[in-house]
Amino acid sequence: MRPIILDVEGYCLTPTEKEYLSHPLVAGVILFTRNYDNIVQLKELVREIRLHATQQLIIAVDHEGGRVQRFRDGFTMLPACGKLLSGTNSFSDTLRLAKASGFVMASELIACDIDLSFAPVLDIDGISDVIKDRAFSDDKLEVAQIASYYIDGMKQAGMASCGKHFPGHGSVKADSHVALPIDKRQPSEIFLNDMLPFEQLIMADKLDAIMPSHVVYSECDPLPCGFSEYWLQKVLKQKLGFKGAIISDDISMHGASFMGNHLSRASSAIIAGCDFILACNHPIAAMSIIDGLQVPNKSSEVLISSLLAHKKNLALPLIRNNNWIENKRLLTEFAERV
């Protein structure tokens, strides 16, 4: 099993990073704004990462649009998902824009040899400080429908989908990056509302991966979802029938901190049911995971392959790709209206 997805420090690899990329537990790399100066540099960094890995790696990024778009100069400025309902004449226009946004986002990343954006957000826009317009809507049915079109755009470009933050982060105020949110609602309310977009998209076979939240749903289980066998095994796998990859949110976030040190967090997440562990923004802790993690004797290669970009889906270069040109035009005109 290769469960670890790590980050790198800057625009190019350090000698230590070149060494750990070939470690048998490493499944991928997540990139951040600090890794981006320009497109040529980004492509060279990705080339370097793949060169020093001895096996296929998932190269990923959070690139939703709006506040969460890691690469900007040289990339299309994507609207926040929650803005897609604004300034349009009809709901069908929103769906068309969602598909365009998913396609443009995915195609521009794949053109740089990046496999996966951790998207879409399936949370409902409620009281959460960290979600807000990252969510498609404050209506559960609209979230499911708009996200479905967004995923269609991603898949048209050749990118897998990763729904987050299961079973829903929108109904708690606190930000799990800096606090441990506790959702005290009854299970029925969570199941019938927040979880519905995940359930519908799983039933439609549209989600390749799911990222659980670092939220405690106290009336369901005392552990945060990403460390909970109840949520990952009983609900996600057994009740909802999800068979794709489960990718932890960053275990360096405060919402994971009461699970112990980073090695303990990684072990607990895997025992609970995560297939992959995001360990970011703490190189010493990441090395402790690499050095000490004991993993089950099972293969994750099929899941890794399922998250790699299908580059043959996309006609390159993009400047001659009529689909990209048209969808980029739609998004540009939308941005001018709103």
C-alpha positions in Angstrom: 0.0 0.0 0.0 1.3 3.5 -0.9 -0.8 5.9 1.1 1.2 9.1 1.5 0.7 12.3 -0.5 3.3 14.9 0.4 4.1 18.5 -0.6 7.3 20.2 -1.8 8.9 23.4 -0.7 9.3 25.6 -3.7 9.8 26.1 -7.4 12.2 23.1 -7.8 13.0 20.0 -5.7 15.5 19.9 -2.9 17.9 17.0 -2.6 15.8 15.6 0.3 12.7 15.8 -1.8 14.3 14.0 -4.7 15.2 11.2 -2.3 11.8 10.8 -0.6 9.8 10.8 -3.9 11.2 7.3 -4.5 10.1 6.0 -1.1 7.8 3.0 -1.4 5.1 4.6 0.7 4.7 7.7 -1.4 1.7 7.9 -3.7 1.7 11.5 -4.8 2.5 15.1 -4.4 0.2 18.1 -3.7 1.2 21.5 -5.1 0.5 24.9 -3.6 0.8 28.6 -4.7 4.4 28.6 -3.3 5.3 26.1 -6.1 4.1 28.3 -8.9 5.9 31.2 -10.6 4.9 30.6 -14.3 3.7 27.8 -16.5 7.2 26.9 -17.9 8.5 26.6 -14.3 5.5 24.6 -13.2 5.9 22.1 -16.1 9.6 21.7 -15.2 8.8 21.0 -11.6 6.2 18.4 -12.5 8.7 16.8 -14.9 11.3 16.8 -12.1 8.9 15.1 -9.7 8.0 12.4 -12.1 11.7 11.9 -13.0 12.7 11.2 -9.4 9.7 8.9 -8.6 10.3 5.2 -9.2 6.6 4.5 -9.6 3.6 6.4 -10.9 2.6 9.3 -8.7 -0.6 11.3 -8.5 0.2 15.0 -8.8 -2.6 17.1 -7.3 -3.6 20.6 -6.3 -6.6 22.5 -4.8 -7.8 24.5 -7.8 -11.5 25.0 -7.3 -11.7 28.7 -8.5 -12.4 31.8 -6.5 -10.5 32.0 -3.2 -9.1 28.5 -3.8 -7.1 28.7 -7.0 -3.4 27.9 -6.5 -2.1 29.0 -9.9 -3.3 32.3 -11.3 -0.9 34.2 -13.7 -1.2 32.4 -17.1 -4.3 30.4 -16.0 -7.9 31.3 -16.5 -9.3 33.1 -13.5 -12.1 30.6 -12.5 -15.2 31.9 -10.7 -15.9 30.7 -7.2 -18.4 27.8 -7.5 -20.9 29.7 -5.5 -20.9 32.6 -8.0 -22.1 30.3 -10.9 -25.7 30.9 -9.8 -25.2 34.7 -10.0 -25.7 36.9 -13.0 -27.1 34.2 -15.2 -30.5 34.2 -17.0 -31.5 30.7 -16.1 -30.5 27.6 -14.2 -29.6 25.9 -17.4 -27.0 28.7 -17.9 -25.6 27.9 -14.5 -25.3 24.2 -15.4 -23.5 25.2 -18.7 -21.1 27.4 -16.8 -20.4 24.7 -14.3 -19.5 22.2 -17.0 -17.3 24.9 -18.7 -15.6 25.7 -15.4 -14.9 22.0 -14.7 -13.5 21.6 -18.2 -11.3 24.7 -18.2 -9.9 24.0 -14.8 -9.1 20.3 -15.6 -7.8 20.9 -19.1 -5.3 23.7 -18.0 -4.0 21.5 -15.2 -3.7 18.4 -17.4 -1.8 20.5 -20.0 0.8 21.0 -17.2 0.8 17.2 -16.5 -1.1 17.6 -13.3 -3.5 14.7 -12.6 -6.1 15.9 -10.1 -7.7 18.9 -8.5 -9.4 18.1 -5.2 -12.8 19.1 -6.5 -15.7 19.6 -6.4 -16.8 20.9 -3.1 -20.1 19.2 -2.2 -20.7 21.1 1.0 -23.9 23.1 1.3 -23.4 26.9 1.8 -24.5 27.3 5.4 -22.8 29.0 8.4 -19.3 27.7 7.8 -16.6 30.5 7.6 -14.3 28.4 5.5 -16.8 27.1 2.9 -19.1 30.1 2.0 -18.9 30.6 -1.8 -16.7 27.5 -2.3 -20.1 25.7 -2.2 -22.3 25.7 -5.3 -25.5 26.6 -3.4 -27.3 26.7 -0.1 -29.7 24.2 -1.5 -28.8 20.5 -1.4 -30.5 19.5 -4.6 -28.8 22.4 -6.5 -25.4 21.4 -5.1 -25.9 17.9 -6.4 -27.1 19.0 -9.8 -24.5 21.8 -10.4 -21.7 19.6 -9.2 -22.8 16.8 -11.5 -22.3 19.2 -14.5 -19.0 20.4 -13.1 -17.8 16.8 -12.9 -18.9 16.2 -16.5 -16.6 19.0 -17.5 -13.7 17.6 -15.5 -14.2 14.1 -17.0 -14.5 15.5 -20.5 -11.0 16.9 -20.1 -9.7 13.6 -18.6 -9.7 14.3 -14.9 -11.1 12.2 -12.0 -13.3 13.8 -9.4 -12.9 14.2 -5.7 -15.9 15.2 -3.7 -15.3 17.0 -0.4 -15.8 17.4 2.6 -17.9 14.3 3.5 -20.5 14.2 4.9 -20.6 18.0 4.8 -18.7 20.9 6.3 -21.2 23.7 5.6 -23.3 23.6 8.8 -20.5 24.2 11.4 -19.1 27.7 12.0 -15.5 26.8 12.9 -12.7 26.4 10.3 -11.1 23.0 10.7 -7.8 24.5 9.6 -7.5 26.3 12.9 -10.1 24.6 15.1 -12.0 21.4 15.7 -15.5 22.0 14.5 -18.3 20.1 16.3 -21.6 19.5 14.6 -24.2 18.7 17.3 -27.2 18.1 14.9 -29.1 14.8 14.9 -28.0 12.1 12.4 -31.2 12.4 10.4 -30.6 16.1 9.6 -27.1 15.4 8.4 -28.1 12.4 6.4 -31.1 14.1 4.7 -29.4 17.4 4.0 -25.6 17.7 4.0 -25.0 14.1 2.8 -27.5 14.1 0.0 -25.1 15.5 -2.7 -22.6 12.8 -1.9 -25.2 10.1 -1.9 -26.7 11.2 -5.3 -23.3 11.5 -7.0 -22.2 8.1 -5.7 -25.4 6.6 -7.0 -24.7 8.2 -10.4 -21.2 6.7 -10.3 -19.6 10.2 -10.7 -17.2 10.3 -7.8 -13.8 8.7 -8.1 -12.6 9.9 -4.7 -14.0 11.4 -1.6 -12.2 13.6 1.0 -13.8 13.4 4.5 -14.0 16.4 6.8 -12.1 17.1 10.0 -15.4 17.7 11.7 -16.9 15.8 14.8 -20.5 15.0 14.3 -21.0 14.4 18.0 -24.4 12.7 17.9 -23.0 10.1 15.4 -19.5 9.4 16.6 -16.9 11.1 18.9 -14.1 11.1 16.3 -13.7 13.5 13.4 -15.1 12.0 10.2 -11.6 11.3 8.6 -10.6 9.1 11.6 -14.0 7.5 12.1 -14.7 3.9 11.1 -18.4 4.7 11.6 -18.4 7.3 8.9 -15.9 5.8 6.5 -16.8 2.1 6.8 -20.4 1.9 8.0 -21.8 5.0 6.2 -19.6 5.7 3.2 -18.7 2.2 2.1 -21.5 0.1 3.4 -24.6 2.4 3.4 -23.7 4.5 0.4 -21.8 1.8 -1.5 -18.8 4.0 -2.3 -16.0 2.0 -3.9 -13.5 4.7 -4.9 -10.5 6.3 -3.1 -10.8 7.9 0.3 -8.3 10.7 0.7 -7.8 12.3 4.1 -7.8 16.1 4.4 -4.5 17.5 5.5 -3.5 15.8 8.8 -1.5 18.9 9.8 -4.8 20.8 10.2 -5.9 21.7 13.7 -9.1 19.6 13.2 -6.8 16.5 13.2 -4.6 17.5 16.1 -6.3 15.8 19.0 -5.6 12.4 17.3 -2.0 12.7 18.5 1.2 13.3 16.6 1.4 13.2 12.8 2.3 9.5 12.7 -0.5 8.6 15.0 -2.9 10.7 12.9 -1.8 9.0 9.7 -2.1 5.5 11.3 -5.6 6.3 12.7 -6.8 7.6 9.4 -5.7 4.5 7.5 -7.2 2.2 10.2 -10.5 4.1 9.9 -10.6 3.5 6.1 -8.6 6.2 4.3 -6.6 5.0 1.3 -4.4 8.1 1.0 -3.1 10.6 3.6 -2.4 14.2 2.9 0.6 15.3 5.0 1.3 19.0 4.1 3.2 22.0 5.4 5.3 20.2 8.0 8.3 18.5 6.5 9.7 17.1 9.7 6.3 15.5 10.5 6.0 14.1 7.0 9.4 12.5 7.4 8.2 10.9 10.7 5.3 9.4 8.8 7.5 8.0 6.1 10.0 6.5 8.6 7.4 5.1 11.0 4.1 4.3 9.2 3.0 0.6 9.2 0.5 0.0 6.4 -1.8 -2.9 5.6 -0.5 -5.5 3.2 -2.9 -4.5 0.3 -2.4 -2.9 -3.0 -3.4 0.7 -3.7 -2.1 0.7 -7.3 -5.6 0.3 -8.9 -6.8 3.4 -6.9 -3.7 5.4 -7.8 -4.3 4.5 -11.5 -7.9 5.6 -11.2 -6.9 9.1 -10.2 -4.3 9.7 -12.9 -5.3 12.1 -15.7 -6.4 10.6 -19.0 -4.2 12.8 -21.1 -5.4 11.3 -24.4 -8.8 12.8 -23.8 -7.4 16.3 -24.3 -6.3 17.8 -27.6 -3.1 19.8 -27.0 -1.9 22.5 -27.3 -4.9 24.2 -25.7 -4.4 27.3 -27.9 -5.7 25.2 -30.8 -8.3 23.3 -28.7 -11.7 24.7 -29.8 -13.5 23.3 -26.8 -11.1 25.0 -24.4 -11.3 28.3 -26.4 -15.1 28.3 -26.3 -15.4 27.4 -22.6 -12.8 29.9 -21.7 -14.8 32.5 -23.6 -18.0 31.6 -21.7 -16.2 32.0 -18.3 -14.6 35.3 -19.4 -18.0 36.8 -20.5 -19.6 35.6 -17.3 -16.8 37.2 -15.2 -17.5 40.5 -17.0 -21.2 40.3 -16.2 -20.8 39.7 -12.5 
